[in-house]
Amino acid sequence: MTTAAADLKRTPFHALHLEHKARMVEFAGYDMPIAYGSIIEEHKWCRASAGFFDVSHMGRLRFSGRHARKFLDHVCTRQIFGMQPGMVRYSLVCNANGGCRDDVLVYCVDEDEYLMVCNASNRHKLLGHFAEVKGQFAFKLEDETDSTAMVAIQGPKAMELISRMSSTIPTMKRYRFMVKNLVIIKLLVSRTGYTGEDGVEVILPSGMAKLALGMVLKDMGGDTSVVKPVGLGARDTLRMEAGMPLYGHEITEEIDPVSAGLEFAIKFEKGMTGTADDERTGTFIGQEALRRIKAEGPKRRLVGLFVEGRRSPRQGMPVLSGGQVVGELTSGCISPSLDRGIAMAYVPAAMAAEGTAFEVDLAGKGTTAAVVTKLPFLSNT
């Protein structure tokens, strides 16, 4: 169901999008820019220089209190115990069957305080889930989505630009963050992103967002010949080239992270090691199911495909072997960087080896050859 235009939420950068003549679309209840011009040109600009992305629609949830960390270990597949302040970890929140409720980033602010960034379309679902499983855990959960804004600056020239305003931010390792003061504005800056490029994501008070952006651009020399706004369309093609999963495509409530190739984000032995740490972490929701899937081996696996021809592969297109449907595309496009069709798909685990040949049904307009290739399709970090 779509939301009426008058009822759509607007991010603090809405006026900026209109000023740059963005084509606006409804996305997760927000009025968001799909593109400011050509999606392909914006994609290539981010790969060659630096792109500015408004990602304020993403959910931002703050957990604090005595059991904040232990609760997060209960709902997250990744181990939160042991994180040090300034660290960021990618994790999944799963249901009891091991399906993905969402993929999230967890920021350790302090021993008893954490920030979670989640997908816009899953924020209310997660809030309901967390309330349902809170049990005896003592912590405070604050939804800071509306009171904050979030932007990303991504691309090979991003850190060079940022070095003009800060000498410390470029020294951060990947998946680290720091808090910076910009006059009276507090910025949380993390070396994270969703493009396959280097860069940062910044969380800041929504009421100060426009002012802060202007000050940051001024400190970076006002170099709009290097950084330009990029919309959701290019953000999607960028993440596809980087082989990054998108909720509702590569991961869903019915798809487990083992099948999705996300085992690195699962602590299978959490709370089951026979050590003192077990009491500190406990087990997580969906752990038993994921341990079983790993032991038995998933029935299907996510693979990358190079797809022949100039017709763009799309989610839902059947994957064929010997004329029989054996799988389905989850995402696809004509890669602007590689100038060829790329797609991600689920196929039987026994057919997931690199080099395996398939055909893709192009929505009833014939078939085309496809071959399994390594993910990511493109790696710049």
MARROGU-791279 format. One record per residue (C-alpha): y negated, z negated, x negated. Coordinates in steps of 0.5 Angstrom, whole numbers, padded with zeros to 4 digits, always signed. Layout:
% residues N
YZX
...
END
This chain:
% residues 381
+0000+0000+0000
-0007+0002-0003
-0013-0003-0002
-0019+0000+0002
-0025+0002-0003
-0029-0003-0001
-0024-0009-0002
-0022-0007-0009
-0024-0012-0015
-0029-0010-0020
-0029-0012-0027
-0035-0014-0031
-0035-0007-0034
-0035-0003-0028
-0043-0001-0028
-0041+0002-0035
-0035+0006-0033
-0040+0009-0028
-0045+0010-0033
-0040+0014-0037
-0038+0018-0031
-0031+0015-0030
-0026+0018-0025
-0024+0011-0022
-0018+0010-0018
-0014+0004-0015
-0010+0000-0020
-0007-0007-0018
-0012-0008-0013
-0018-0006-0018
-0023-0001-0018
-0021+0002-0025
-0022+0008-0030
-0017+0013-0030
-0021+0017-0035
-0028+0019-0037
-0027+0026-0038
-0020+0029-0041
-0014+0025-0042
-0012+0029-0048
-0018+0028-0051
-0019+0021-0050
-0012+0020-0053
-0013+0024-0059
-0020+0020-0060
-0016+0014-0060
-0011+0016-0065
-0016+0019-0070
-0022+0014-0069
-0023+0008-0064
-0022+0007-0057
-0025+0002-0052
-0021+0000-0046
-0023-0005-0041
-0016-0009-0039
-0020-0014-0035
-0015-0013-0030
-0009-0016-0034
-0008-0023-0032
-0010-0029-0036
-0006-0036-0034
-0008-0042-0038
-0002-0048-0039
-0004-0055-0042
-0002-0062-0042
+0004-0066-0044
+0010-0061-0042
+0006-0054-0042
+0010-0052-0048
+0017-0054-0045
+0015-0051-0039
+0014-0044-0042
+0020-0045-0046
+0024-0046-0039
+0021-0039-0036
+0020-0035-0043
+0026-0032-0046
+0022-0032-0053
+0022-0039-0056
+0015-0042-0056
+0017-0049-0059
+0015-0048-0067
+0009-0044-0065
+0003-0046-0069
-0004-0045-0067
-0007-0038-0067
+0000-0035-0066
+0002-0030-0061
+0009-0028-0058
+0011-0023-0054
+0016-0025-0049
+0020-0024-0042
+0020-0028-0036
+0026-0027-0033
+0030-0028-0026
+0037-0032-0026
+0040-0025-0026
+0037-0023-0033
+0032-0018-0029
+0025-0018-0032
+0020-0021-0027
+0015-0019-0033
+0013-0018-0040
+0008-0023-0043
+0004-0025-0049
+0004-0032-0050
-0002-0035-0055
-0001-0042-0058
-0008-0045-0057
-0006-0052-0059
+0001-0056-0059
-0001-0058-0051
-0005-0051-0049
-0002-0044-0049
-0005-0038-0046
-0001-0033-0042
-0003-0025-0041
+0001-0022-0036
+0001-0015-0032
-0004-0015-0027
+0001-0013-0021
+0005-0019-0023
+0000-0024-0023
+0001-0027-0016
+0008-0026-0017
+0009-0030-0023
+0004-0036-0020
+0009-0037-0014
+0015-0037-0019
+0012-0042-0024
+0010-0046-0018
+0017-0046-0015
+0020-0048-0022
+0015-0053-0024
+0020-0059-0022
+0019-0065-0026
+0015-0061-0032
+0008-0065-0032
+0002-0059-0034
-0004-0056-0031
-0004-0049-0030
-0011-0045-0029
-0011-0038-0027
-0017-0035-0031
-0017-0028-0029
-0023-0028-0025
-0027-0032-0030
-0026-0028-0036
-0026-0021-0038
-0021-0017-0043
-0022-0011-0047
-0019-0008-0053
-0021-0004-0059
-0016+0001-0062
-0015+0006-0067
-0015+0007-0074
-0022+0006-0075
-0022+0000-0071
-0022-0005-0076
-0027-0002-0080
-0032-0002-0075
-0030-0010-0073
-0031-0011-0081
-0038-0010-0080
-0039-0016-0075
-0034-0021-0078
-0030-0021-0085
-0025-0026-0082
-0022-0022-0076
-0020-0016-0081
-0016-0021-0085
-0011-0023-0079
-0004-0021-0079
-0001-0018-0073
+0000-0022-0067
-0005-0027-0069
-0011-0029-0066
-0018-0033-0067
-0024-0036-0063
-0030-0033-0066
-0037-0036-0063
-0042-0030-0062
-0049-0034-0061
-0047-0038-0055
-0041-0034-0053
-0034-0036-0055
-0029-0030-0056
-0022-0030-0057
-0020-0024-0061
-0012-0023-0062
-0009-0017-0067
-0005-0014-0061
-0005-0008-0057
-0002-0003-0053
-0003+0004-0056
+0001+0004-0063
-0005+0003-0066
-0008-0002-0070
-0014-0006-0067
-0016-0012-0063
-0016-0015-0056
-0022-0020-0054
-0022-0025-0048
-0029-0027-0046
-0033-0031-0041
-0034-0025-0035
-0041-0028-0034
-0043-0026-0041
-0038-0020-0042
-0044-0014-0041
-0048-0018-0046
-0043-0020-0051
-0040-0012-0051
-0048-0010-0053
-0048-0015-0058
-0041-0013-0061
-0043-0006-0061
-0050-0007-0064
-0047-0011-0070
-0042-0006-0071
-0048-0001-0072
-0048+0002-0065
-0043+0007-0068
-0041+0011-0061
-0039+0017-0065
-0033+0012-0068
-0032+0008-0061
-0031+0011-0054
-0029+0009-0048
-0022+0011-0046
-0018+0010-0039
-0012+0008-0036
-0009+0015-0037
-0009+0016-0044
-0007+0008-0045
-0001+0010-0041
+0001+0017-0046
-0001+0012-0052
+0004+0007-0050
+0009+0012-0049
+0009+0015-0056
+0009+0008-0058
+0016+0007-0054
+0013+0001-0051
+0016-0001-0044
+0011-0001-0038
+0013-0006-0032
+0016-0002-0026
+0018+0004-0031
+0022+0001-0037
+0023-0006-0034
+0024-0009-0027
+0027-0014-0023
+0033-0010-0023
+0033-0008-0031
+0035-0013-0036
+0031-0014-0043
+0038-0013-0047
+0039-0006-0043
+0031-0004-0045
+0032-0005-0052
+0028-0012-0052
+0033-0017-0056
+0028-0018-0061
+0024-0022-0055
+0030-0026-0053
+0032-0033-0056
+0040-0033-0054
+0042-0039-0057
+0035-0043-0054
+0037-0050-0052
+0045-0049-0054
+0045-0050-0062
+0048-0057-0062
+0041-0059-0066
+0036-0064-0064
+0031-0058-0062
+0036-0057-0056
+0032-0063-0053
+0026-0060-0055
+0027-0053-0052
+0032-0053-0046
+0035-0047-0044
+0031-0041-0040
+0032-0038-0033
+0036-0032-0034
+0039-0034-0041
+0047-0035-0038
+0046-0028-0035
+0043-0025-0041
+0048-0028-0046
+0054-0025-0042
+0050-0018-0042
+0050-0018-0049
+0057-0021-0050
+0060-0015-0046
+0055-0010-0048
+0050-0007-0043
+0053-0001-0038
+0046+0003-0040
+0041+0003-0045
+0034+0006-0045
+0033+0012-0050
+0028+0016-0052
+0028+0024-0051
+0025+0030-0054
+0025+0034-0048
+0024+0042-0049
+0019+0046-0045
+0012+0045-0043
+0013+0042-0036
+0012+0035-0036
+0018+0030-0035
+0016+0025-0030
+0019+0018-0028
+0025+0019-0023
+0027+0026-0026
+0035+0026-0026
+0038+0026-0033
+0045+0031-0033
+0051+0031-0037
+0056+0037-0036
+0052+0038-0029
+0053+0031-0027
+0047+0026-0026
+0048+0020-0031
+0041+0017-0032
+0034+0018-0030
+0027+0018-0033
+0023+0012-0033
+0017+0015-0036
+0015+0022-0039
+0009+0026-0041
+0007+0032-0046
+0005+0028-0052
-0002+0030-0054
+0000+0028-0061
+0007+0031-0062
+0005+0037-0057
+0012+0037-0054
+0015+0033-0048
+0017+0026-0049
+0021+0021-0044
+0024+0015-0044
+0031+0014-0040
+0037+0010-0038
+0043+0013-0040
+0050+0010-0040
+0051+0006-0046
+0057+0010-0049
+0052+0016-0049
+0046+0013-0052
+0047+0015-0059
+0041+0019-0063
+0043+0027-0062
+0046+0026-0056
+0045+0032-0052
+0043+0032-0044
+0039+0036-0039
+0033+0034-0035
+0032+0036-0028
+0025+0038-0027
+0024+0036-0020
+0028+0042-0017
+0025+0047-0021
+0031+0048-0026
+0033+0044-0032
+0031+0044-0039
+0035+0041-0045
+0033+0034-0048
+0036+0030-0054
+0036+0023-0056
+0031+0021-0061
+0029+0014-0064
+0024+0010-0061
+0018+0010-0062
+0016+0017-0062
+0010+0016-0066
+0009+0010-0071
+0002+0008-0074
+0002+0001-0075
END
